[in-house]
Amino acid sequence: MFSSSRGTIAPWMITRAAVAFVAVLALSGATQTPAPDRLVAIFVVDGLRPDSINESDTPTIARLRREGAEYTNSHSIFPTVTRLNAATLVTGTYPMHHGIVANSMFVAGVNERAPFDTGDYTQLLKLETPTGRAITTDTLAEILQRNNRRLVTVSSGSTGNGYLLNPAARQGIGVVIHGLFERGVIAAYPKDVSDVILKGYGAPPPDPDDLGQMQWTDNVLREYVLPELRPDVVIDWLGPLDSSQHAHGVGSPEAKDALRRIDESIGRTILKIEALGRLPRTDIIITSDHGFAHHNEGVDLVGRLIAAGLKADRASTDLVVASQSQSLLFYLPPARVEPLVRFLQREPSVDVIFTRGGSGGQGRVSGTFSFDLIGANHESRAANVIATLAWTSDNNPHGVPGAQTVNGTTVGPLAGAASGHGGLNPWVVRNTFVAWGPDIQGPRRFDAPVSLADITPTVLALFGIRTPSGPGRGRVLSESIARDGSTAQVSRRTIETRVGAYSSTIVISSVSGHDYVDTASRAR
Ligand SMILES: [Zn+2]
């Protein structure tokens, strides 16, 4: 039986073995009723660290992990922020292709004076004005549409996050749902879907009621999307754990409560899929966009830049800094890159630095790594320099490891349990990745490296759709697809960069020619 903090949920009637059996019967035509259509259901639990999954807080996710394929070496894409990884999820590519290079990013056509927040979907509409597209490569919705399949996405994260799951829905390609696009006016694209939702379900509670938004969103998913829109692929992005962990830390009572409610909602959605008769042909992916680390030390790097004469003032555009808290993007004329790098290398709080160009993993400026290693070389939206801040594996106040220096206006040791992501420590890079269903091997544990970039190619492969390969693109997870059975050859390497007394290293896992950045740190 499934139980949760809010009561007992009925078990799924169909076990994994029965799912496989029904699938075989369906293929052989031995059943009276036609086989249900294939469904891939992707649940993204924003900020879920895999070490937060257990039988008491997350019985549904724990069951899927126990019965399905568990990837123990999964990666968020750096900078480990939400919208970048949302775009990676729905394109199977790195920022060099999809163009959402960070949560806070600078595009003069959107705002010529300062970075903009990709969490605000009205800013993304502005981003579409100069470039035609918010995401600058093919998306899952578009590829599915060309193959007569449909993606429907729902999100209880930010409006920007919700929009990026399928910007093409404004042109009638698939469906994107977020109750707060314009509260009570626009709940989805295309418009006819929005009208049906607002008529049937009203508006969600206003910000910042994250749990209320999730409840509204998942209700629309269960009562309207699954039975009426009958998608081939559905993405449910669940927001409340992220906000709870930002404020209270991983392992806090508040975070555990949010996680229990999320798990319960996912369980209810799976029960709905079962009630609709689709579970025997449903593959489920549980993932997260990034991990989390405790903010234990503050630094005002922008203030330091001004004091060093490298930036005129906080609002100046001579050097634009887009802070992701645990890492920073710098936009400046190429001639000023080297002086900035030398300054950063002297700053004790700065860890690892990336610059454009270079070769063999080394950046163009000595003592830096190349953007090529992190797939950051977008032709029009790339920053010039990216730097990470220092980290340790110290525990947070709730006994959970992972601590990080954070950029802001508070300097010195930080009190409290506030936490975040965006850096390149293993506690934010490591994300959750579990797959379950008739097309997935299980129970199996895989130590081959995987990332959010691998989901779209793998989902499309389940529908027999091939995707391009090459630099900055994910791979099909052949090793976990039941009918494939291939094995992955895994290797790991460390690259060092050094200049004078400064040196740093980056650790990269590889499989089948695909690289995954595990972590990076500076020698101290
Ligand atoms: Zn997130």
Boltz pocket constraint, residues with backbone or C-beta under 6 A from the ligand:
constraints:
  - pocket:
      binder: B
      contacts: [[A, 46], [A, 47], [A, 81], [A, 82], [A, 242], [A, 289], [A, 290]]
      max_distance: 6.0
